[in-house]
Amino acid sequence: MAWHRFQNFSIASLFLLTSVLPSHSQSELSVKEIVEKNIQAVGGKEALSRVQNYSFKYGSVTYYMSAAGVMKLTDGKEPIITEVIIASKDKVRRNCFNKMSDLAGIQKSMYQSLSKLRCGLYTLVNFKDQLILKGLKSYGAEKHYALATKVGDLDVEFYLDAADFRLRRAVFKGFNPSLEKYEVNHDFGPYQEINGLKIPSSWFASLVGTRGSNFEISEVKLNQPLEKDFFFKLEVNVGKVNVTNGEVSGNIVSSSYRRNMLIIATNWTDECLRRAGFKTNEKLTLQIADQELEIDFYEAQFPRESVGPGSRLMALNPESENYLVYLISPEYQKLAEKLEVLLPIRVRRK
């Protein structure tokens, strides 16, 4: 889910060139006054205080926010949950296919920044004591108040519409050893009213130098009757895995068939397959539904030349911690119709 969803992106010329004007020359408002107007613009302090939690969905990911400042993301389609991320003030923890980790660096700072923003219902209430007013920026005829802060490894800038004080853009800047300069922009779409509160209906995320993606939110819910420890629980539901030397059994977590290719997502991780002793380029026997197939195994990504009509292979999911089975032929359409989540699947050495 997780990290690539924050890293698609670029709107190099969304706005015209900007000119920064000193705050004392064109704005007599203080940071405190600007934040108060920003809070009022989404519904006011009283309306915000009534929200104990809220959630929304984008694709297979559900985002949960608490008034206590904790954000929880769950990825999967019921009853399957493959990944959970919990971002709090002190740490960001991830459970992906029962593989636990603590995020660090820019990843950690990004989740914590978004947690503070979303838990404040897209106001700057959770940043109010650490903001610096940089003045007014002009984008053609529009003017935005520019405010800045720092969250962990990131420099964060917020741009509020000078006319209605709603958040229009957030910019996250840092240094990533693998990417060098790191700059992600979130531009917020039209605001929608829900129970007297106005929150964005979408955001456009872009990493400078790449194409961006639009995230349309759905199923917004307020004050759900969540379990007391909901925002602390990292459990996933991906079925069970059994490992012996030369054999792994488990469950399907999802499957899809299109363009003559059946992709089956398993609940097997690299740790499972290492324990079974499988090695790259090894021939394995896959048992699924009523079929038994010979497949090629790759410990990491499959080589490009290994893919073509008639290919049958298993390789690491490039976007997660589990392994995917690829069956490329129109004959597997009938098999696809038999598959469902949690259906048993097994692979063994030939």
Order of alpha helices (4+ residues) and beta strands (2+ residues): beta-alpha-alpha-alpha-beta-beta-beta-beta-beta-beta-alpha-beta-beta-beta-beta-beta-beta-beta-beta-beta-beta-beta-beta-beta-alpha-beta-beta-beta-beta-alpha-beta
